[in-house]
Amino acid sequence: MIKLKKILVWFRNDLRLHDNEMLVEAIAKSDSILPVYVFDPRYVEQTTHGTLKSGLLRQKFLRESIADLRSSFQKLGGNLLVLEGRPEELLPELVERYDIAEVYHHREVGPEETEISAHVEDQLWKLRINLRHFIGHTLYNKEDLPFPIKDIPDVFTQFKKKTERDAIVKACFLAPEVINFTELEDWGELPLLNDAGGEDPFLRGGEREGLLHLNALLEEGSLVYQKIQGKAAAGLPAFSSKLSAWLAHGCLSPRMVYWLVKDAEDKFGTNQNFNQILLGLLWRDYFRFMFKKHGLDFFNDAQLDFEQSSPEQEEKDLLDQWKQGRTGHPVVDNYMKELNETGFIPYPARLLTATFLIYILKISWVRGAAYFQDKLIDYAPASNWCNWAIVAGGGKDQRSGKNAFDLEKQFKLLNLDPEDSPLVN
């Protein structure tokens, strides 16, 4: 009797069918696949700063993204197994129950995510089962870079110059049209949320919604093509593609974004907004590779204080006012209220609110980063913590950090002097 090879595909922040090498490879190397998503309770725990690791708005976006992936599999005659618990406990059980030959997953770079992968790998190794790692979150795969991870330039401008000159962005893997699924009787239920911040979400999760948004963004006549210069542009908000939430959850591939932007450039010509989208993709890569290269050492100059004791009452009051948008500064307050209501504010707004917290209120950047981790629907560990560290004067690239973050410019935009006392209501 011929033994059929089954591969378990462990989904994490890669919730899509398009450009998913892990999925394509699993289909090619198996007789059937078992797609699995595990809701890990550790990702919704409270932090030492009194914030959640994942707030309700991001939990809702994630749930919508998983539901969309499940729907895509159902259209192909299968399903997505949804479980709650710790992957290092649940995945080995599935391996034994369904006679799984291998487990595939995408490698992460955040400390907690990496530790969970290590625990899974240890438990699978006891069963003599291989955990195969894939990379699918970046524009450039590490093997495509013109240097090994240990030699990646710490200076962003050098990283950008060398990758754009000596590396290529690969073509996207096509979404599979035929999949053989392992047969299960019970595929599990998606957990319910008690309160997700209203019935009219700012953005909806899922690959389908992400692709619709991307295509609409690049349609002829959309805002991405508008060129407003001079005084007319002064009072308008900066352009934002709003792609980051789908990128963070893996509903959109950065390579898909890159190639569709390039197609639009071929049709309509280059423009500054296209350049900003592509630059944003490159910064995402840079921060992930910095995490891979340095780990928490990246933050040494920014005085990382995860274990810092609770703030004094006066500082706590100021921090709460910042969180709630009650500082008395209208620009900061409007952005913080927008963050709380929608889970999103554009990059310039993140710089302004971070500047105010660190340099005007004199509060640790770690507390701000932890709050953004709670509230942002597009939270990604490398981008969030590295950006906050740069505002706080840290990071490994002091030269590019200063170019990317101009403190005096932020004070000018805030119309504040760094020596001023904060206005508190």
C-alpha positions in Angstrom: 0.0 0.0 0.0 1.4 3.4 -1.0 1.6 5.9 1.8 0.3 9.3 0.8 2.4 12.3 1.9 0.6 15.0 3.8 2.1 18.4 4.6 0.7 20.7 7.3 0.8 24.4 6.2 1.0 26.6 9.3 -0.3 30.1 8.4 0.7 33.1 10.5 1.2 36.5 9.0 0.9 35.2 5.4 -2.9 35.1 4.9 -3.1 34.9 1.1 -3.0 32.6 -1.9 -1.1 34.8 -4.3 2.7 34.9 -4.2 2.8 32.3 -1.5 5.9 30.1 -2.2 5.2 28.1 1.0 1.8 27.1 -0.2 2.9 26.4 -3.8 5.8 24.3 -2.6 3.6 22.3 -0.2 1.1 21.6 -2.9 3.8 20.4 -5.3 5.6 18.2 -2.7 2.5 16.5 -1.2 -0.5 14.4 -2.0 -2.6 16.6 0.2 -2.2 19.6 2.5 -3.7 20.5 5.8 -3.9 24.3 6.2 -3.9 25.4 9.8 -4.3 28.7 11.7 -3.8 28.8 15.4 -5.1 31.7 17.5 -2.4 31.9 20.1 -3.6 33.5 23.4 -0.2 35.0 24.0 -0.8 37.6 21.2 -3.8 39.2 23.1 -2.3 39.3 26.6 -1.7 42.5 28.5 1.8 43.9 28.5 3.7 45.2 31.4 2.7 48.7 30.2 -1.0 48.0 30.7 -1.6 47.8 26.9 -2.7 44.8 24.9 -0.4 43.0 22.5 -3.2 43.2 20.0 -6.2 45.5 20.4 -9.7 44.8 19.3 -9.5 46.6 16.0 -6.5 44.5 14.9 -8.1 41.4 16.2 -11.1 42.2 14.1 -8.9 42.8 11.0 -7.1 39.5 11.6 -10.4 37.6 12.0 -11.7 39.0 8.7 -8.4 38.0 7.0 -8.6 34.5 8.3 -12.3 34.2 7.3 -11.3 35.4 3.8 -8.5 32.8 3.5 -10.9 30.1 4.7 -13.4 31.2 2.0 -10.7 31.0 -0.7 -9.9 27.4 0.4 -13.6 26.5 0.5 -14.0 27.7 -3.1 -11.2 25.2 -4.0 -13.1 22.4 -2.3 -11.2 22.5 1.0 -11.0 24.5 4.2 -8.8 26.1 6.8 -8.4 24.3 10.2 -8.8 27.0 12.9 -7.7 26.2 16.5 -7.1 28.1 19.7 -4.1 27.4 21.9 -0.3 27.2 21.7 1.1 26.1 18.4 3.9 24.1 20.1 1.2 22.0 21.8 -1.4 21.7 19.0 0.7 21.2 15.9 2.6 18.1 17.2 -0.9 16.6 18.0 -2.1 17.2 14.5 1.1 15.7 13.1 0.5 12.4 15.0 -3.3 12.4 14.4 -3.1 12.9 10.7 0.2 11.2 9.9 1.8 14.4 8.7 5.2 14.1 6.9 6.4 17.8 7.2 5.3 21.1 8.5 5.8 24.3 6.5 5.7 27.9 7.8 7.0 31.4 7.1 9.9 32.5 9.3 9.3 35.6 11.4 11.9 38.0 12.9 10.3 39.4 16.0 11.7 37.9 19.3 8.4 36.5 20.5 7.5 35.1 17.1 10.9 33.5 16.7 10.7 32.0 20.1 7.3 30.4 19.3 8.8 28.9 16.1 11.7 27.5 18.1 9.3 25.8 20.5 7.3 24.3 17.6 10.5 23.1 16.0 11.8 21.5 19.2 8.5 19.6 19.7 8.4 18.4 16.1 12.0 17.3 16.2 11.0 14.9 19.0 8.6 13.3 16.5 11.3 13.3 13.8 9.3 15.8 11.8 10.9 18.7 9.9 9.7 22.3 10.3 10.6 23.9 6.9 11.1 27.6 6.9 10.0 30.0 4.1 10.5 33.7 3.7 7.5 35.6 2.2 7.2 38.9 4.0 9.8 41.0 2.2 10.4 42.5 -1.2 13.8 40.8 -1.4 14.5 37.3 -0.1 17.7 37.1 1.9 19.3 34.8 -0.7 18.6 37.5 -3.3 20.5 40.2 -1.5 24.0 41.2 -2.7 25.4 40.5 0.8 24.8 38.0 3.7 22.7 39.0 6.6 25.7 39.7 8.8 27.1 42.2 6.3 23.9 44.1 5.5 24.7 47.8 5.6 23.4 49.5 8.8 23.1 52.7 6.8 19.7 52.6 5.0 20.9 54.7 2.0 23.7 52.1 1.4 21.2 49.3 1.8 18.9 50.9 -0.7 21.6 51.8 -3.2 23.1 48.3 -3.2 19.9 46.3 -3.3 18.4 48.5 -6.1 21.6 48.2 -8.1 22.6 44.5 -7.5 19.4 42.6 -6.5 16.2 41.9 -8.4 12.6 41.6 -7.3 11.4 38.2 -8.3 8.2 37.6 -10.1 5.1 36.6 -8.0 4.0 33.0 -7.6 0.6 32.5 -9.1 -2.3 31.6 -6.8 -3.0 27.9 -6.9 -6.1 26.9 -8.8 -6.2 23.2 -7.7 -5.4 21.9 -4.2 -5.8 18.5 -2.7 -6.9 18.9 1.0 -6.6 16.4 3.8 -10.1 15.3 4.8 -11.3 16.5 8.2 -14.8 16.3 9.8 -14.4 19.4 12.0 -12.5 22.5 10.8 -13.1 24.6 13.9 -14.8 27.9 14.4 -13.4 31.4 14.4 -13.5 33.0 17.9 -16.0 35.8 18.4 -15.1 39.3 19.5 -17.1 41.0 22.2 -16.5 44.5 20.9 -14.6 45.4 17.7 -15.1 49.1 17.6 -18.3 49.6 15.6 -20.0 48.2 12.6 -18.3 50.4 10.0 -14.6 49.5 10.0 -12.0 51.8 8.5 -10.5 48.9 6.6 -11.6 45.3 6.2 -9.2 42.4 6.4 -8.5 39.7 3.8 -6.7 39.1 0.6 -9.7 39.9 -1.5 -10.2 43.3 0.1 -6.4 44.0 -0.1 -6.3 43.3 -3.8 -9.4 45.4 -4.4 -7.9 48.3 -2.6 -4.6 48.0 -4.4 -6.2 47.9 -7.8 -8.5 50.8 -7.0 -5.4 52.7 -5.8 -3.7 52.3 -9.1 -6.7 52.9 -11.4 -6.4 55.8 -13.8 -7.6 59.0 -12.2 -7.2 57.9 -8.6 -5.6 60.1 -5.9 -2.2 58.5 -6.4 -1.8 60.4 -9.7 -2.9 63.8 -8.5 -0.1 66.4 -8.4 -0.8 69.3 -6.1 2.1 71.7 -5.7 2.8 75.0 -4.0 0.5 76.7 -1.5 -2.4 74.5 -2.6 -0.7 71.4 -1.1 0.1 73.1 2.3 -3.2 72.5 3.9 -3.8 69.0 2.5 -3.0 65.8 4.3 0.0 63.8 3.0 -0.9 61.0 0.5 -1.1 57.6 2.1 -1.6 54.4 0.2 -3.1 52.7 3.3 -1.7 49.3 2.1 0.2 48.6 5.3 -2.5 46.7 7.2 -2.8 44.1 4.4 1.0 43.9 4.1 1.4 43.4 7.9 -1.0 40.4 7.9 0.3 39.0 4.7 -2.9 39.5 2.8 -0.9 41.4 0.2 2.5 40.4 -1.0 5.1 43.2 -1.2 6.2 41.8 -4.5 2.6 42.0 -5.8 2.5 45.7 -4.8 5.9 46.4 -6.4 5.0 44.8 -9.7 1.6 46.4 -10.0 3.1 49.8 -9.2 5.7 49.2 -11.9 2.9 48.3 -14.4 1.1 51.5 -13.5 4.4 53.4 -14.0 4.8 51.9 -17.5 1.2 53.0 -18.4 1.1 56.4 -16.8 4.6 57.4 -15.9 6.4 57.8 -12.6 5.3 60.1 -9.9 6.2 61.0 -6.3 3.5 58.9 -4.7 4.7 55.8 -6.5 8.2 56.5 -5.3 6.9 56.8 -1.7 5.1 53.4 -2.0 8.2 51.7 -3.2 10.4 53.4 -0.6 8.0 52.2 2.1 8.4 48.6 0.9 12.2 49.0 1.1 12.1 50.5 4.6 9.9 47.4 5.7 12.7 45.1 4.3 15.4 47.1 6.0 13.8 47.0 9.4 13.1 43.2 9.2 16.7 42.6 8.1 18.0 44.8 11.0 15.9 42.7 13.4 17.4 39.6 11.8 20.9 40.9 12.0 21.0 42.7 15.4 17.9 41.4 17.3 17.3 43.6 20.4 20.8 45.1 20.1 19.2 47.4 17.5 17.7 49.3 20.4 20.8 49.8 22.5 21.2 53.5 21.8 17.5 54.2 22.4 17.5 53.0 26.0 15.2 50.0 25.8 13.3 49.6 29.1 10.7 46.9 28.7 11.1 46.0 32.4 10.9 49.6 33.6 8.8 50.1 36.7 5.4 51.7 36.6 5.5 55.5 35.9 4.9 58.0 38.6 1.4 59.4 38.8 2.2 62.7 37.1 3.8 60.8 34.2 0.9 58.4 34.1 -1.6 61.3 33.8 0.4 62.8 30.9 0.6 59.5 29.2 -3.1 58.9 29.6 -3.8 62.3 28.1 -1.6 61.5 25.1 -3.3 58.2 24.6 -6.8 59.7 24.8 -6.1 62.8 22.7 -6.4 65.2 25.6 -3.0 66.9 25.6 -4.4 70.3 24.6 -2.4 70.3 21.4 -5.0 70.1 18.6 -2.8 68.3 16.0 -1.6 65.7 18.4 -5.1 65.2 19.9 -6.8 64.8 16.5 -4.3 62.2 15.4 -4.5 60.2 18.6 -8.3 60.2 18.5 -8.1 59.0 14.9 -5.7 56.2 15.9 -8.1 55.1 18.7 -11.1 55.2 16.4 -9.7 53.6 13.2 -6.5 51.8 14.2 -4.6 53.9 11.6 -2.8 57.2 11.1 -0.4 58.0 8.3 3.4 57.9 8.8 3.9 61.7 9.3 1.2 61.6 12.0 3.1 58.8 13.8 6.3 60.9 13.7 4.5 64.0 15.2 2.7 62.1 18.0 5.9 60.2 18.9 7.9 63.5 18.9 5.4 65.0 21.3 5.5 62.0 23.7 9.2 61.7 23.8 10.5 65.3 23.6 7.6 67.4 25.0 6.0 65.1 27.6 9.4 63.5 28.3 8.0 60.0 28.5 9.8 56.8 27.5 9.4 55.9 23.8 8.8 52.3 24.8 5.5 53.2 26.3 4.5 54.9 23.1 5.6 52.0 21.0 3.6 49.6 23.2 0.5 51.7 22.8 0.9 51.7 19.0 1.3 47.9 19.2 -2.1 47.8 20.9 -3.9 50.2 18.6 -2.4 49.9 15.1 -4.2 47.5 12.7 -1.0 47.5 10.6 1.3 46.7 13.5 4.5 44.8 12.5 7.1 44.3 15.2 10.1 45.4 13.2 8.6 48.5 11.6 6.8 49.7 14.8 9.7 49.3 17.3 12.4 50.4 14.9 10.6 53.5 13.9 10.0 54.5 17.5 13.6 53.8 18.3 14.8 56.1 15.5 12.5 58.9 16.8 14.1 58.4 20.2 17.6 58.8 18.7 18.5 55.1 18.5 19.0 52.5 15.8 22.1 51.5 14.0 22.0 54.1 11.3 22.4 57.5 12.9 23.0 59.2 9.6 20.0 57.9 7.7 17.9 58.1 10.9 18.5 61.8 11.1 17.6 62.1 7.4 14.4 60.1 7.9 13.5 61.9 11.2 14.2 65.6 11.4 13.5 66.6 15.0 13.5 70.3 14.3 11.1 69.9 11.5 8.7 68.0 13.7 8.8 70.7 16.3 8.1 73.3 13.6 5.1 71.3 12.4 3.9 71.0 16.0 4.5 74.8 16.5 6.3 74.0 19.7 9.6 74.7 21.3 11.2 71.7 23.0 11.7 73.7 26.1 8.0 74.6 26.4 6.0 73.0 29.1 3.2 70.7 27.8 -0.3 72.2 27.8 -2.4 70.0 30.0 -6.2 70.2 30.3 
